Amino acid sequence: MSVDNSDELLHTVLPSALEVLTAWNIAETEADPSVFCQAMDRVIGDLAAAQDTLRGLAEMMFGLSSLSGILLDELADVTDRSRGEVLHAVHLRYLDPRV
């Protein structure tokens, strides 16, 4: 696979990341973790069946990272906070052991 620009690259790597994130949301909303597990199994199965497994894994990781950055920018924009403030709030909410 070769890509000519960053938009094409994002269109290549975002679909599986969006699928996994959507499955996570559905699993959380419906309290059914099997939805997420099935999506991960399918995505990872596709990666394992690819000709270049490591490249597929790298694309998946890049897709998840890109999606995280996009969502972080959107969240910062709608809350009128900086990326740093949003990341700090996420850290406090999800990673602070005192919570």
C-alpha positions in Angstrom: 0.0 0.0 0.0 1.2 3.5 -0.8 -0.5 6.7 0.0 0.0 10.1 -1.6 -1.2 12.4 1.2 -2.2 12.5 4.8 -5.9 12.5 4.0 -5.6 9.3 2.0 -3.5 7.8 4.9 -6.2 8.6 7.4 -8.9 7.1 5.2 -6.8 4.0 5.1 -6.2 3.6 8.8 -9.3 5.1 10.5 -12.0 2.6 9.5 -10.8 -0.2 11.8 -10.1 2.3 14.6 -13.6 3.7 14.3 -15.0 0.1 14.3 -13.2 -0.7 17.5 -14.2 2.5 19.2 -17.8 2.1 18.1 -17.8 -1.4 19.4 -16.4 -0.2 22.7 -19.2 2.4 23.0 -21.9 -0.2 22.2 -20.4 -2.7 24.7 -20.3 0.0 27.4 -23.8 1.3 26.6 -25.4 -2.2 26.5 -23.2 -3.6 29.2 -22.2 -6.3 26.8 -18.4 -6.7 26.5 -18.8 -9.4 23.9 -19.5 -6.7 21.2 -16.1 -5.2 21.8 -14.4 -8.6 21.9 -16.0 -9.6 18.6 -14.9 -6.4 16.9 -11.3 -6.8 18.2 -11.2 -10.5 17.2 -12.4 -9.5 13.6 -10.0 -6.6 13.3 -7.0 -8.6 14.7 -8.0 -11.6 12.5 -7.9 -9.4 9.4 -4.5 -8.1 10.5 -3.2 -11.6 11.1 -4.4 -12.7 7.7 -2.8 -9.8 5.9 0.3 -10.3 3.8 2.3 -8.0 6.0 1.0 -8.5 9.6 3.4 -6.0 11.2 2.4 -3.3 8.8 -1.3 -4.0 9.5 -0.7 -3.8 13.2 1.2 -0.5 12.7 -1.7 0.8 10.7 -4.1 -0.2 13.4 -2.0 1.5 16.1 -1.6 4.6 13.9 -5.3 4.7 13.3 -6.2 4.5 17.0 -3.6 7.2 17.7 -4.9 9.4 15.0 -8.5 8.9 16.1 -7.4 9.8 19.7 -5.8 13.0 18.5 -8.8 13.9 16.4 -11.2 13.3 19.3 -8.9 15.2 21.7 -8.9 18.2 19.4 -12.7 18.1 19.1 -13.2 17.8 22.8 -10.8 20.6 23.5 -12.6 22.8 21.0 -16.2 22.1 22.3 -15.1 22.6 25.9 -13.0 25.7 25.2 -10.1 24.1 26.9 -6.5 23.4 25.7 -5.4 19.9 24.8 -3.2 19.9 27.9 -6.2 20.7 30.1 -8.3 17.9 28.5 -5.4 15.4 28.9 -5.0 16.4 32.5 -8.7 15.9 33.2 -8.6 12.5 31.5 -5.6 11.5 33.5 -7.3 12.5 36.7 -10.5 10.8 35.8 -9.1 7.5 34.4 -5.5 7.1 35.7 -5.4 8.8 39.1 -5.3 6.0 41.7 -7.0 8.2 44.3 -10.2 8.2 42.2 
